[in-house]
Amino acid sequence: MNRYIPVLLRAPFGTACVIFAATVLPVSVAYAQHQVGATDSKSTKVTTFVPANYTLGPDDQIAMLVADTDELNGRAFRIDRTGDVTLPLIGRTHAAGLTTEQLEQEIDNRLKRFLVDPKSVVTVTDFRSQPISILGAVNTPGVHQVQGQKTLYEALSLAGGLREDAGPTVNIMRNLQWGPVPLPNANNDPSGKFSIASVPVKDILQASKPASNIAICPEDVISVPKADVVYVIGSVHKPGAFSLGENASYSALQILSLAEGLGQAASAHKAKIMRVVPGRSTRLEIAVDLKAILAGKSADVELRANDILFVPDSFAKSAALRSLETAIGMGGQIGAGLAIYK
C-alpha cells in the first residue's frame, strides 16, 4: 500500500498566492519500508531493510521526507547520545526508544502548526552500534559491536580475518525480521525464524563476486567452520595437517606430494592409514604399501577427513606408531606444534 504526502500547489495571482488544489504524491513501498544502502570496496550497491519494529537509538542517523518543507525534506539528522534529534521548525525531539512510525507521528503532530495534514516519512540511513556474532575459525571470535552499516567482508575484518584452518565456506544466519539473507542459496531454518546462507571463502579471498559482499544486519551470526584435514606423520619432508578445502578426500599420492615426498630413510612399504571409526575406542589401522603405489604396481588409496598417514623409517619401533594417539588424539585434534597447510 502506498503512503501519500499532501502537496499544496500554489500559483501567482496578481500579488497574492492562490491555493489551486491539494494533490497527493505516492511514496513507494520500498521507500516506506526504510531501505538502507551500503557500498563495498568495489562500489557495488548492497541493501538491507529496517524492520517495522526497529527501535531507534543514540547515534542512529535518520533521513526525512516531508513535502513542501525544504528545511526537512531530503536531509539527514543524527540522534544524539541523549536520544534526542534536533529538527528545523520542530526543535528538539526525543527519538530513542521509538520506531520510525512512532517518530513520524510525533513529527506530524508538531508540524501541524505549519502545514495542513502533514505526512512525514522517516528512514534510517545509518545504524547505531549493534551486536553481531562472529564465530569459528577467525582470529578474534566473539560478539562485536559495529557502528553504521557494515558489509560481510568488513565484519570478518573486525574479527581479525580468517585463520589458516578456516573451512571452504562462511555461513550467515539472520533473524527474518530483517528479511532473508540476499544470497541465491538462502533458506529458512525449520523454525521459520531465521534465514541461513553461505559464501565460499574463495569468493572472499579473491574478491571475485562483489554480490556476495552483502550488508550485515544487527544480531547476524557469522560462523566460519574449521576445514577438514588429513594428517601426515613420520618420514616425509613436510609433515603436518593438510586442509581438504573443497575436496572430499585426497589420494595417498596427492597427500604425499603435498608433504614433498618421502624421507631418505622411509619404510614406504610399511606405511599405515589410521582412521577414526564410530563406535571404536581406537583408530582402525590400514596397511598401505606406498612403494608399490609409487611404482604403479598397486592402486592408489583414498584418505578421508581426519585420517592419519603414518610413514615409518627403517629404525621406527612399534611403540612409535601407538604414541600417535597421544600426539594427535582420537578426535582428529591437531597436536601442539603440528603445522597446518592449506
C-alpha positions, 0 to 999 in steps of 0.5 A, a space after each residue: 500500500 502506498 503512503 501519500 504526502 499532501 502537496 499544496 500547489 500554489 500559483 501567482 495571482 496578481 500579488 497574492 498566492 492562490 491555493 489551486 488544489 491539494 494533490 497527493 504524491 505516492 511514496 513507494 513501498 520500498 521507500 516506506 519500508 526504510 531501505 538502507 544502502 551500503 557500498 563495498 570496496 568495489 562500489 557495488 550497491 548492497 541493501 538491507 531493510 529496517 524492520 517495522 519494529 526497529 527501535 531507534 537509538 543514540 547515534 542512529 542517523 535518520 533521513 526525512 521526507 516531508 513535502 513542501 518543507 525544504 528545511 526537512 525534506 531530503 536531509 539527514 539528522 543524527 540522534 544524539 547520545 541523549 536520544 534526542 534529534 534536533 529538527 528545523 521548525 520542530 526543535 528538539 525531539 526525543 527519538 530513542 526508544 521509538 520506531 520510525 512510525 512512532 517518530 513520524 507521528 510525533 513529527 506530524 503532530 508538531 508540524 501541524 502548526 505549519 502545514 495542513 495534514 502533514 505526512 512525514 516519512 522517516 528512514 534510517 540511513 545509518 545504524 547505531 552500534 549493534 551486536 553481531 556474532 562472529 564465530 569459528 575459525 577467525 582470529 578474534 571470535 566473539 560478539 562485536 559491536 559495529 557502528 553504521 552499516 557494515 558489509 560481510 567482508 568488513 565484519 570478518 575484518 573486525 574479527 581479525 580475518 580468517 585463520 589458516 584452518 578456516 573451512 571452504 565456506 562462511 555461513 550467515 544466519 539472520 533473524 527474518 525480521 530483517 528479511 532473508 539473507 540476499 544470497 541465491 542459496 538462502 533458506 529458512 531454518 525449520 523454525 521459520 525464524 531465521 534465514 541461513 546462507 553461505 559464501 565460499 571463502 574463495 569468493 572472499 579471498 579473491 574478491 571475485 563476486 562483489 554480490 556476495 559482499 552483502 550488508 550485515 544486519 544487527 544480531 547476524 551470526 557469522 560462523 566460519 567452520 574449521 576445514 577438514 584435514 588429513 594428517 601426515 606423520 613420520 618420514 616425509 619432508 613436510 609433515 603436518 595437517 593438510 586442509 581438504 578445502 573443497 575436496 572430499 578426500 585426497 589420494 595417498 599420492 596427492 597427500 604425499 606430494 603435498 608433504 614433498 615426498 618421502 624421507 631418505 630413510 622411509 619404510 614406504 612399504 610399511 606405511 599405515 592409514 589410521 582412521 577414526 571409526 564410530 563406535 571404536 575406542 581406537 583408530 582402525 589401522 590400514 596397511 598401505 604399501 606406498 612403494 608399490 603405489 609409487 611404482 604403479 604396481 598397486 592402486 592408489 588409496 583414498 584418505 578421508 577427513 581426519 585420517 592419519 598417514 603414518 610413514 615409518 623409517 627403517 629404525 621406527 619401533 612399534 611403540 612409535 606408531 601407538 604414541 600417535 594417539 597421544 600426539 594427535 588424539 582420537 578426535 582428529 585434534 591437531 597436536 601442539 606444534 603440528 603445522 597446518 597447510 592449506 
